[in-house]
Amino acid sequence: TMLLGKVVQPACRLSKLPPPGACRHFWGWLNAVFNKVDYERIEAVGPDRAASEWLLRCGALVRYRGYQKWQQDYNGLPTGPLGKYKIEAINATESCIMYRGFDYLGTLNICI
């Protein structure tokens, strides 16, 4: 039983929860990475495509002009000529977008 106690005690210490806020710091860091603006990407694919990629990567929904369906799958982004799909609406409810990524929205022509 003495040996069992020496094995169980360290295992119990490993199963303790991390200190409060430790996981939150990780998710905050990850969200900051997802929200980093890639200006070269905006130049390469245009503001609507780059903004769509950012929004979908962060869990938001995007609807394009002339389409009724909301785009929610990053891997299912529509293809075609650059500039064909213009963002008409954004639903960022419960997404992880942060002010750091707002430069993606700077050159969009969204009608409000």
C-alpha positions as CSV (number, residue, x, y, z in Angstrom):
1,T,0.0,0.0,0.0
2,M,2.9,2.3,0.6
3,L,4.0,1.9,-3.0
4,L,0.5,2.6,-4.3
5,G,0.3,5.8,-2.3
6,K,3.6,7.1,-3.8
7,V,2.2,6.5,-7.3
8,V,-1.3,7.8,-6.7
9,Q,-0.2,11.1,-5.1
10,P,1.8,12.4,-8.1
11,A,-1.0,11.3,-10.5
12,C,-3.5,13.3,-8.4
13,R,-1.3,16.4,-8.7
14,L,-1.2,16.0,-12.5
15,S,-5.0,15.9,-12.7
16,K,-5.4,19.2,-10.9
17,L,-6.9,22.0,-13.0
18,P,-4.6,24.8,-14.2
19,P,-4.6,28.0,-12.3
20,P,-7.6,30.3,-13.0
21,G,-7.1,32.2,-16.2
22,A,-4.3,30.0,-17.7
23,C,-6.6,28.6,-20.4
24,R,-8.1,32.0,-21.0
25,H,-4.6,33.4,-21.8
26,F,-4.1,30.6,-24.4
27,W,-7.4,31.3,-26.1
28,G,-6.7,35.0,-26.0
29,W,-3.4,34.5,-27.7
30,L,-4.9,32.2,-30.3
31,N,-7.7,34.7,-31.0
32,A,-5.1,37.5,-31.4
33,V,-3.3,35.3,-34.0
34,F,-6.6,34.7,-36.0
35,N,-7.3,38.4,-35.9
36,K,-3.9,39.6,-37.2
37,V,-4.3,41.6,-40.4
38,D,-2.4,40.3,-43.5
39,Y,-2.1,43.3,-45.7
40,E,-0.3,41.3,-48.4
41,R,-3.3,39.0,-48.6
42,I,-5.7,41.9,-49.0
43,E,-3.6,43.1,-51.9
44,A,-3.4,39.7,-53.4
45,V,-7.1,38.6,-53.3
46,G,-9.0,41.9,-52.7
47,P,-10.7,43.3,-49.6
48,D,-13.9,41.2,-49.8
49,R,-12.1,37.8,-50.0
50,A,-9.5,38.7,-47.4
51,A,-12.3,39.9,-45.0
52,S,-14.3,36.8,-45.7
53,E,-11.4,34.6,-44.8
54,W,-10.8,36.5,-41.6
55,L,-14.4,36.5,-40.5
56,L,-15.0,32.9,-41.2
57,R,-11.7,31.9,-39.5
58,C,-13.0,33.7,-36.4
59,G,-16.4,32.0,-36.4
60,A,-18.5,34.8,-38.0
61,L,-21.0,34.3,-40.9
62,V,-20.8,36.2,-44.2
63,R,-23.5,36.8,-46.8
64,Y,-22.6,38.0,-50.3
65,R,-24.5,40.4,-52.5
66,G,-27.1,38.5,-54.6
67,Y,-27.0,35.4,-52.4
68,Q,-29.5,34.5,-49.7
69,K,-27.4,31.8,-48.0
70,W,-25.0,32.7,-45.2
71,Q,-21.4,31.4,-45.7
72,Q,-20.1,29.7,-42.6
73,D,-17.5,27.2,-43.8
74,Y,-14.1,28.6,-44.3
75,N,-13.2,25.6,-46.5
76,G,-16.3,26.2,-48.6
77,L,-15.5,29.8,-49.6
78,P,-16.8,30.4,-53.1
79,T,-14.3,30.4,-55.9
80,G,-14.3,32.4,-59.1
81,P,-12.9,35.7,-60.4
82,L,-11.5,38.0,-57.7
83,G,-14.0,40.7,-56.9
84,K,-17.1,38.6,-57.9
85,Y,-18.3,38.0,-54.3
86,K,-19.0,41.2,-52.5
87,I,-19.8,41.1,-48.8
88,E,-23.4,42.3,-48.1
89,A,-23.8,41.4,-44.5
90,I,-21.8,40.0,-41.5
91,N,-23.1,38.1,-38.5
92,A,-20.4,38.2,-35.9
93,T,-22.5,36.9,-33.0
94,E,-20.4,34.7,-30.7
95,S,-17.4,35.0,-33.0
96,C,-13.9,35.8,-31.8
97,I,-13.3,38.8,-34.0
98,M,-11.3,41.5,-32.2
99,Y,-10.5,45.2,-33.0
100,R,-7.1,44.0,-34.3
101,G,-8.7,42.6,-37.4
102,F,-10.9,45.7,-38.2
103,D,-8.5,46.9,-40.9
104,Y,-10.0,44.1,-43.0
105,L,-13.2,46.0,-43.1
106,G,-11.6,49.3,-44.0
107,T,-12.0,49.1,-47.7
108,L,-15.3,47.2,-47.9
109,N,-18.4,48.9,-49.4
110,I,-21.1,47.4,-47.1
111,C,-24.5,49.0,-47.3
112,I,-26.0,49.5,-43.8
